Amino acid sequence: MRVVFIGDIVGNVGRDTVRRLIPWINDKYHPHIIIANGENAAGGRGITASITRELFECGVHGITMGNHTWDNREIFEFIDDEPRMIRPSNLAPGTPGRGSMIIKANGKSLGVVNLIGRTFLPPAEDPFRTADEEIEQLRRTTKCILVDFHAEATSEKVAIGWHLDGYASLLVGTHTHVQTNDARILPEGTAYVTDAGMTGPRDGVLGMEKEAVVRRFLTGLPARFTVAEGKWALNGVYAELDESTGKAQKVQLISVDEDSWIAT
């Protein structure tokens, strides 16, 4: 099974980039399933029903979220009814939505788990034990499991990678918006990347307009952050998974921007 994961989509630049590059992704990687993190898709904070439909219509099969899941209150109106979108599974019991899903497309089935870290982020349940429980349930349907671990600390991401080695097929870190150069297959067969990176404005600060962010660092005063404009970048991960074992056979980074992309 061939899987593409698109790193955190930020604002209208990120959405336009996904729409523009999905045909290129399909031609280059021939993925059976495309998953994207969409927690920053609506102006950098949260997601809306129309944006969700837009991403599905352009070729994304499933959407994961993160710490900005609830920033746009419209999500409460549709998250319970959208089986192709998940929020972090280790949020408090009773939280709307679901934390895992089975995505079926092009004759393939992929289990997807969304988790959030506990280091430098708001309180949440234990992501390690939650991952164990979710993967155990999903493996009753498919051996191929993708985990989106939305976390701040690289140490926490690396640790959960080792914890899930041999159980998850592909573990991608999200949230920090900077792609890490450590894609590899761990000894027991789990493909791992500390952070998949970001899809959105290339020349901002993590997708936000750079002047406001720099001013905040210089003065310590509050500043309104807005999504940057300008040239785009798309970061993500491509993986090939063995459906009979659930183990990864190949993993590589996807990193392209407006200056390096060559349309095919």
Buried (B, 14 or more C-beta within 10 A) or exposed (E): BBBBBBBBBBBBBBBBBBBBBBEBBEEBBEBBBBBBBBBBBBBBBBBBBEBBEBBBEBBBBBBBBBBBBBBBEBBEEBBEEBEBBBBBBBBEEEBBBBBBBBBBBEEBBBBBBBBBBBEEBEEBBEBBEBBBBBBEEBBEEBBBBBBBBBBBBBEBBBBBBBBBBBBBBBBBBBBBBEBBEBBEBBEEBBBBBBBBBBBBBBBBBBBBBBEBBEEBEEEEEEBEBEBBEEBBBBBBBBBBBBBEEBBBBEBEBBBBBBEEBEEE
